Structure formats: structure tokens, C-alpha cells
Amino acid sequence: MSVTACPVCSSVDVRLIWTTEVIRRVVGSRSGDGKPVFVVESDPIEESVEERVACVNGHSHPDRVGFDIEWS
């Protein structure tokens, strides 16, 4: 079986969604303009990136359908 479109809605347009999470250590804080300001170290403790593919209508597929992206 060849998947050429979203199997749910047949859309051929996809979104590539990258979610980046960076954890940094807070080394201090001070009062700001109506809210606190946190001072953090510039070097991250941990970084992670999650990638997923969804059609433009929001159907997410990598776990269920299992495909990768290749740039043309």
C-alpha cells in the first residue's frame, strides 16, 4: 500500500512540527515591570527536540501510519 495523502482526510499538505524544550538553571530573580524576572544560566542543562508530521487538518500520523519526510 502506498500512502500518497492523509489516510483520514486525503489532504496532500502537511505540517512539520518541531517542539523544542530547553532546561536551564535559575540562578536568581528580581522584580520586573509588574512581574518577576528570572535570571538563568546561558548553558542549558538539557535540550530535546520532538518532531512530528501532521496534515494541515491536524491529523497526526507518524505513530499510526509510519512515514518519514524526504525533501524534494
KEDRENGU-174307 format. One record per residue (C-alpha): x, y, z; residue in three letters. Coordinates in steps of 0.02 Angstrom, whole numbers, padded with zeros to 5 digits, always signed. Example, Ala and Ser with C-alpha at 12.3 -4.5 7.8 and 13.67 -1.06 7.14 Angstrom:
! KEDRENGU-174307
+00615-00225+00390ALA
+00684-00053+00357SER
***
This chain:
! KEDRENGU-174307
+00000+00000+00000MET
+00069+00170-00050SER
+00022+00319+00059VAL
+00012+00474-00050THR
-00105+00578+00058ALA
-00178+00586+00232CYS
-00273+00422+00255PRO
-00405+00512+00360VAL
-00449+00664+00252CYS
-00347+00640+00091SER
-00253+00806+00112SER
-00085+00811+00023VAL
-00022+00959+00126ASP
+00074+00925+00287VAL
+00143+01023+00433ARG
+00314+00982+00505LEU
+00302+01019+00690ILE
+00461+01037+00793TRP
+00439+01057+00980THR
+00599+01112+01068THR
+00620+01103+01255GLU
+00771+01181+01339VAL
+00800+01164+01526ILE
+00909+01297+01608ARG
+00955+01326+01791ARG
+00880+01480+01876VAL
+01020+01572+01969VAL
+00922+01721+02032GLY
+00767+01829+02017SER
+00715+02010+02036ARG
+00560+02118+02022SER
+00516+02170+01847GLY
+00384+02279+01767ASP
+00235+02203+01859GLY
+00305+02027+01852LYS
+00460+01934+01913PRO
+00616+01917+01806VAL
+00711+01754+01818PHE
+00899+01753+01787VAL
+00954+01591+01706VAL
+01121+01514+01658GLU
+01162+01529+01474SER
+01214+01346+01456ASP
+01067+01226+01451PRO
+01056+01079+01570ILE
+00957+00976+01444GLU
+00889+01002+01269GLU
+00765+00895+01172SER
+00677+00911+01006VAL
+00519+00817+00960GLU
+00471+00805+00777GLU
+00304+00753+00710ARG
+00207+00763+00549VAL
+00025+00815+00538ALA
-00085+00852+00390CYS
-00148+01031+00377VAL
-00312+00972+00454ASN
-00223+00916+00612GLY
-00218+00727+00589HIS
-00053+00667+00664SER
+00015+00509+00583HIS
+00192+00450+00621PRO
+00144+00326+00758ASP
-00007+00257+00668ARG
+00041+00263+00485VAL
+00231+00266+00499GLY
+00308+00378+00368PHE
+00459+00492+00356ASP
+00486+00656+00265ILE
+00606+00668+00120GLU
+00641+00839+00044TRP
+00619+00856-00145SER
***
